[in-house]
Amino acid sequence: MMTRFGNSKSVGLTKQDNSTTIPGTGPPRHPDLRPGLIKTQQSQHPTTVGLQRRKKHAKNTLSEAEVESHARSFIQFISDNPTVFHAVQELSGNLQSHGFIKLSARDPWSDKIKRGGKYFVERNGSAIIAFAVGNNYNPGNGVAVIASH
């Protein structure tokens, strides 16, 4: 027996034999991990409550199709780059194609970094650090850093 979850605009989530599937995404997933579906009643489950709060206060929200597109793109990136070395090489090419300039970690940067510039540096082929300098930046103004590991 097949049952459709959500409203008529859902992304085709189905339940068959007590497992949840999204067409074309591989193995069945846990029913509580269905994307885009948030319970309308208050729940004691902290994740559901947190999602409701975030959705209520979100300024920019993505449609289910946009979320699925980003997820598929990320999954493809992971599939195409099985190691950190592959990922750094892929990201390096992507940054260069978007106007970033590769810097050497061994050379001084004082004469290379300019206002409005976009740069990146690789470390040992296994780490990549990218940054952009604002057009209005003045030395001594400080910096903001966002990082991921």
N, C-alpha and C positions, 0 to 999 in steps of 0.2 A: 504494500500500500504506500502511496506517495502523497505527502501533504505539503502544501505551500506555506511558508512562513511570511509574515509581514503583509504589507498592503500590495496592491497591484503594481506598484512601482519598484518592488524589491528586485534584487539582482539575480533572482532565480534560485533562492535558497530552498532546498528541498530536504525532506527527512524521509529516509527509506531504511527500514529495518533498524531503527533506533540509532542511526548515524546521520550526521549532518554533512552535506556536500555542497560545494559551490562548483557548478559545471566547469570543467577544464582546469581545476586547481590541484588535482591529485587525490591523496588519501583523505578519508573522512576526518572531520574535525569535531571537537567537543561541542555540543549544542550551545554552551554558554559563550563560545568564541565567535559567534556569527557577527560579521561586520555590519555596522549601521543600525543594528537593532538594539534599542534601549527600552527597558521595561517602563511602562507609563505609570505604574503604581510605585510608591515609595517602597524600597526594599532595604533590608538590614545589611545586605551584601555591600561592603565598602567600595568595591570596584564600580558597581552599578550606581551608587549614590555619587561617587566621584565623577563618573561619566555624565550623569545628569547635571551636576554643577558646572562642569566644563562646557557642556553643550549650551546651557542656559546663558553663560557669560561669554561664550565665544563670539568674537567680532567677525572673524572670517571662517566660514564653514565650507567644507567640501561636499559635493554631492557624492552619493554612493559610487557613481561611475568614476568620478575623479579619484576617490580613495582606492578603488579597485585598480585603476590605471597606474597610480603611483606604486601600489603594492606589487603589481606584475612587473613593473620596470625595475624595482628593487630586487625582486626574486631573479629576474633575468641577469642583473648585474652580479649577484652572488653566484649564479650558475656559470657565468662567463669568466669569473675570476675566483678560482678555487683556493688561492692562497693570498696572503697579504702582499706578496711580491707582484702577483698579477694585478691586484686591485690598485696598488701604487702606480704601476705602469699605465693602467687604464685611466686613472684619475689625472696623471701627469699629462697625457695626451689631450684629455678633455679640457683641462685648465689652459693649456697652450692654445687650443683652438678657440678659446674664449678670451684671448688677449692677455693671459697671465705670463709673466716673464720668469723663467727659471733662474734662481740664484744658487750659487755654490755656498755650502755651509762653511767652507774653508776660507773664502775671500771676504774682505771687508765690504759692507753694504753702504757705507755713508755716502759715497758718490753715486750710488745706483738707485736708491729709493727716492722717488719724487712724489709730490702731491698728485693725487688722481691715479697713481700707479697700482697695478695688480701684480702680485708676486707669489712665488712658491719656492719651497726648498724640500728636497728629499733627504732622508737620513737612512743610510745603509740599505736602500731599496725596500725598506719595510715600514717606513713612516713618511708621511707627507704633511707639510704645514703650508697653508695658503693664507694670504692676507691682502687686504686692500687699504690704501691710504686715501683718506678723504681729500677732496679738493680744497677744503678750508682748513686742513690740519696745519698747526703751527707747533714746532718743537716745544716740548714742555707741557703740552695740553693733556698728556696721558693717553692711554689706549684702552680699548675694551676688547676682551678675548672671549671667544666661545670655542670650546674644545669638545672633542669626542674621543673615546677610547674603545 
